Amino acid sequence: MSAASQSFEAPAEARTSAAPAGRRSGRAVSARLLLGVVLPLGLGLVWEAVVASGFASGRLMPPPSRVIAELVRLASTGALWEHSLITLSRVLGGFAGGAVAGIALGVLTGTSRLLRDLLDPSFQALRSIPSIAWVPLFILWLGIFEASKVTLIAVGVFFPVYLGVSSALMSVDRRTAEVGRIFRLSRLATVRRILLPSILPATVVALRTGLGLGWMFVVAAEFMGASSGLGYLLVDGQQLGKPTQILAAILTFAVLGKATDAILASLAAPFLRWQDSVGEAP
């Protein structure tokens, strides 16, 4: 067989080997997804059996069947979708503002000793303030409507993103930064072409942490006299003594939080394909 024919056959062989690999990858992802629901599904089935057998009344801790029935009821009236979309829009708005500010100030303090000495002590002190402590101040400044809620969420997102980016920049190996000097790059070019790619994995982790805190802070934000959102469903369920509604709202929080985290991780995955880490091993 000639070299030319071999060169034409190589792509076909690559395609045939890539197809089974793709199917194996798809099966691995499906297996991981199924494995991830084993624990909550098992716990739910156990509690359902405990209540059904009469060992517990399920009044204050309803079984999954009642919670699912409540979710179906809320969905059929449209209330679940309305409150979920309102809460989601607040989280995404606060996340966008907090993430942009956190990355920008993290880069500044991580690359400038002067700015770090000037700003970082104040940020570290503010980071220790509980989320609920900001509520009366933001209501006083911004009122009780959307601005105060989104700002509170942005504050919750800002600090982990800022800390993650700033700490990652300060921990970059000095020899890596010196590559920019060897190639006579400007300070801005060194940050853009060397330092930022070096801290990308840590930045993704910081963003995911900030997103998780955004979902936590939205509950405090929606306690600020809100008449809509999943936090409102929590308060309404507590005031009217409806534990099924409370658990339905909590479950919706969990699903939306996991979904947004998975979307963020999948968006970042193409930029992290170069990593060869232990976590990527089968």
C-alpha positions as semicolon CSV with decimal commas, in nm:
position;residue;x (nm);y (nm);z (nm)
1;M;0,000;0,000;0,000
2;S;0,137;0,343;-0,092
3;A;0,209;0,622;0,150
4;A;-0,059;0,833;-0,020
5;S;-0,330;0,571;0,040
6;Q;-0,221;0,535;0,401
7;S;-0,253;0,911;0,451
8;F;-0,609;0,899;0,316
9;E;-0,703;0,604;0,538
10;A;-0,575;0,763;0,860
11;P;-0,864;1,011;0,903
12;A;-1,119;0,731;0,859
13;E;-0,948;0,526;1,130
14;A;-0,941;0,831;1,355
15;R;-1,313;0,882;1,301
16;T;-1,397;0,521;1,381
17;S;-1,191;0,531;1,700
18;A;-1,334;0,870;1,800
19;A;-1,694;0,751;1,776
20;P;-1,665;0,476;2,042
21;A;-1,466;0,718;2,258
22;G;-1,749;0,971;2,230
23;R;-2,005;0,707;2,323
24;R;-1,794;0,599;2,619
25;S;-1,767;0,959;2,734
26;G;-2,145;1,002;2,706
27;R;-2,204;0,685;2,908
28;A;-1,956;0,804;3,172
29;V;-2,138;1,137;3,207
30;S;-2,474;0,960;3,236
31;A;-2,332;0,725;3,499
32;R;-2,199;1,018;3,703
33;L;-2,534;1,196;3,684
34;L;-2,717;0,884;3,801
35;L;-2,466;0,831;4,080
36;G;-2,516;1,189;4,196
37;V;-2,888;1,136;4,266
38;V;-2,842;0,812;4,459
39;L;-2,796;0,978;4,800
40;P;-3,090;1,226;4,790
41;L;-3,317;0,969;4,627
42;G;-3,223;0,706;4,886
43;L;-3,281;0,943;5,178
44;G;-3,615;1,049;5,034
45;L;-3,731;0,691;4,991
46;V;-3,626;0,605;5,347
47;W;-3,821;0,900;5,492
48;E;-4,121;0,819;5,273
49;A;-4,118;0,464;5,412
50;V;-4,083;0,589;5,771
51;V;-4,388;0,816;5,738
52;A;-4,592;0,556;5,547
53;S;-4,525;0,295;5,816
54;G;-4,652;0,529;6,089
55;F;-4,324;0,575;6,276
56;A;-4,346;0,951;6,208
57;S;-4,639;1,178;6,131
58;G;-4,461;1,385;5,865
59;R;-4,641;1,699;5,983
60;L;-4,334;1,917;6,033
61;M;-4,109;1,719;5,797
62;P;-4,336;1,608;5,512
63;P;-4,235;1,308;5,299
64;P;-4,121;1,360;4,940
65;S;-4,462;1,266;4,798
66;R;-4,627;1,564;4,969
67;V;-4,346;1,799;4,868
68;I;-4,372;1,686;4,505
69;A;-4,751;1,733;4,519
70;E;-4,695;2,088;4,647
71;L;-4,447;2,156;4,366
72;V;-4,702;2,030;4,113
73;R;-4,969;2,255;4,266
74;L;-4,743;2,562;4,259
75;A;-4,638;2,484;3,903
76;S;-4,998;2,438;3,786
77;T;-5,095;2,781;3,921
78;G;-4,787;2,941;3,764
79;A;-4,660;3,065;4,100
80;L;-4,353;2,840;4,098
81;W;-4,232;2,964;3,758
82;E;-4,302;3,328;3,841
83;H;-4,120;3,325;4,175
84;S;-3,833;3,115;4,037
85;L;-3,772;3,351;3,744
86;I;-3,776;3,656;3,971
87;T;-3,525;3,499;4,209
88;L;-3,308;3,379;3,919
89;S;-3,299;3,727;3,765
90;R;-3,192;3,877;4,098
91;V;-2,915;3,622;4,143
92;L;-2,783;3,666;3,789
93;G;-2,791;4,045;3,816
94;G;-2,608;4,044;4,148
95;F;-2,364;3,780;4,025
96;A;-2,274;3,982;3,717
97;G;-2,207;4,298;3,917
98;G;-2,019;4,126;4,199
99;A;-1,810;3,909;3,966
100;V;-1,700;4,200;3,746
101;A;-1,606;4,411;4,048
102;G;-1,433;4,119;4,220
103;I;-1,223;4,028;3,916
104;A;-1,128;4,391;3,845
105;L;-1,024;4,475;4,201
106;G;-0,866;4,132;4,248
107;V;-0,643;4,193;3,946
108;L;-0,549;4,540;4,071
109;T;-0,458;4,431;4,424
110;G;-0,295;4,110;4,301
111;T;-0,059;4,292;4,066
112;S;0,011;4,614;4,258
113;R;0,167;4,613;4,604
114;L;0,061;4,974;4,659
115;L;-0,305;4,906;4,583
116;R;-0,296;4,586;4,787
117;D;-0,167;4,770;5,094
118;L;-0,425;5,043;5,037
119;L;-0,739;4,839;4,965
120;D;-0,699;4,483;5,089
121;P;-0,720;4,551;5,467
122;S;-1,055;4,726;5,421
123;F;-1,192;4,451;5,198
124;Q;-1,084;4,183;5,444
125;A;-1,260;4,369;5,728
126;L;-1,579;4,414;5,524
127;R;-1,572;4,046;5,427
128;S;-1,631;3,949;5,789
129;I;-1,962;4,138;5,814
130;P;-2,264;3,900;5,814
131;S;-2,497;3,936;5,519
132;I;-2,798;4,022;5,733
133;A;-2,610;4,320;5,879
134;W;-2,616;4,493;5,539
135;V;-2,995;4,467;5,508
136;P;-3,106;4,773;5,711
137;L;-2,833;4,988;5,557
138;F;-2,921;4,895;5,199
139;I;-3,292;4,952;5,269
140;L;-3,206;5,297;5,406
141;W;-2,984;5,381;5,109
142;L;-3,163;5,212;4,817
143;G;-3,517;5,149;4,937
144;I;-3,701;4,822;4,966
145;F;-3,724;4,740;4,595
146;E;-3,495;4,562;4,349
147;A;-3,184;4,781;4,380
148;S;-3,122;4,689;4,743
149;K;-3,176;4,318;4,678
150;V;-2,943;4,299;4,378
151;T;-2,679;4,506;4,561
152;L;-2,687;4,271;4,859
153;I;-2,638;3,970;4,631
154;A;-2,353;4,149;4,451
155;V;-2,181;4,206;4,786
156;G;-2,206;3,835;4,864
157;V;-2,057;3,744;4,525
158;F;-1,784;4,009;4,533
159;F;-1,575;3,891;4,826
160;P;-1,501;3,528;4,726
161;V;-1,431;3,634;4,367
162;Y;-1,203;3,917;4,479
163;L;-1,019;3,699;4,729
164;G;-0,979;3,411;4,483
165;V;-0,843;3,627;4,200
166;S;-0,614;3,837;4,421
167;S;-0,473;3,534;4,606
168;A;-0,421;3,341;4,282
169;L;-0,226;3,628;4,126
170;M;-0,004;3,663;4,431
171;S;0,070;3,290;4,428
172;V;0,181;3,276;4,062
173;D;0,536;3,142;4,036
174;R;0,782;3,428;4,000
175;R;0,959;3,243;3,718
176;T;0,635;3,244;3,519
177;A;0,605;3,620;3,553
178;E;0,967;3,664;3,449
179;V;0,882;3,513;3,109
180;G;0,714;3,843;3,027
181;R;1,030;4,034;3,107
182;I;1,235;3,800;2,888
183;F;1,006;3,875;2,593
184;R;0,995;4,245;2,687
185;L;0,620;4,253;2,736
186;S;0,456;4,556;2,891
187;R;0,296;4,526;3,234
188;L;-0,052;4,514;3,079
189;A;0,055;4,253;2,822
190;T;0,219;4,043;3,095
191;V;-0,106;4,046;3,295
192;R;-0,319;3,965;2,988
193;R;-0,101;3,700;2,824
194;I;0,073;3,531;3,119
195;L;-0,082;3,604;3,458
196;L;-0,452;3,582;3,371
197;P;-0,421;3,243;3,192
198;S;-0,221;3,118;3,492
199;I;-0,500;3,202;3,737
200;L;-0,790;3,088;3,517
201;P;-0,860;2,764;3,713
202;A;-0,861;2,953;4,044
203;T;-1,083;3,222;3,892
204;V;-1,339;2,963;3,783
205;V;-1,344;2,818;4,135
206;A;-1,387;3,168;4,279
207;L;-1,675;3,241;4,041
208;R;-1,849;2,917;4,134
209;T;-1,804;2,995;4,503
210;G;-1,939;3,345;4,446
211;L;-2,239;3,208;4,260
212;G;-2,314;2,973;4,549
213;L;-2,299;3,263;4,795
214;G;-2,522;3,462;4,561
215;W;-2,793;3,199;4,607
216;M;-2,744;3,220;4,983
217;F;-2,759;3,599;4,988
218;V;-3,075;3,609;4,776
219;V;-3,267;3,455;5,066
220;A;-3,160;3,741;5,295
221;A;-3,236;3,985;5,013
222;E;-3,587;3,849;4,965
223;F;-3,656;3,872;5,336
224;M;-3,639;4,251;5,289
225;G;-4,013;4,293;5,248
226;A;-4,029;4,108;4,918
227;S;-4,366;4,013;4,774
228;S;-4,220;3,780;4,513
229;G;-3,940;3,527;4,474
230;L;-3,859;3,194;4,634
231;G;-3,759;3,372;4,956
232;Y;-4,112;3,511;4,974
233;L;-4,247;3,157;4,944
234;L;-4,029;3,060;5,241
235;V;-4,161;3,347;5,454
236;D;-4,518;3,286;5,344
237;G;-4,491;2,916;5,428
238;Q;-4,344;2,994;5,770
239;Q;-4,615;3,250;5,855
240;L;-4,899;3,025;5,741
241;G;-4,753;2,706;5,890
242;K;-4,706;2,524;5,558
243;P;-4,391;2,310;5,581
244;T;-4,461;2,152;5,241
245;Q;-4,435;2,494;5,076
246;I;-4,113;2,569;5,265
247;L;-3,954;2,242;5,154
248;A;-4,079;2,294;4,798
249;A;-3,907;2,634;4,790
250;I;-3,588;2,488;4,940
251;L;-3,586;2,209;4,682
252;T;-3,633;2,465;4,404
253;F;-3,340;2,665;4,543
254;A;-3,127;2,351;4,535
255;V;-3,222;2,261;4,177
256;L;-3,169;2,612;4,042
257;G;-2,841;2,651;4,230
258;K;-2,706;2,322;4,099
259;A;-2,824;2,400;3,746
260;T;-2,657;2,743;3,734
261;D;-2,336;2,601;3,881
262;A;-2,332;2,325;3,619
263;I;-2,387;2,579;3,340
264;L;-2,102;2,796;3,470
265;A;-1,872;2,495;3,496
266;S;-1,961;2,379;3,144
267;L;-1,898;2,728;3,001
268;A;-1,555;2,734;3,164
269;A;-1,462;2,376;3,069
270;P;-1,339;2,452;2,713
271;F;-1,088;2,702;2,855
272;L;-0,950;2,443;3,100
273;R;-0,895;2,151;2,864
274;W;-0,519;2,195;2,895
275;Q;-0,532;2,083;3,260
276;D;-0,407;1,734;3,337
277;S;-0,514;1,706;3,698
278;V;-0,594;1,421;3,933
279;G;-0,961;1,517;3,930
280;E;-0,983;1,445;3,557
281;A;-0,870;1,083;3,602
282;P;-1,144;0,819;3,562
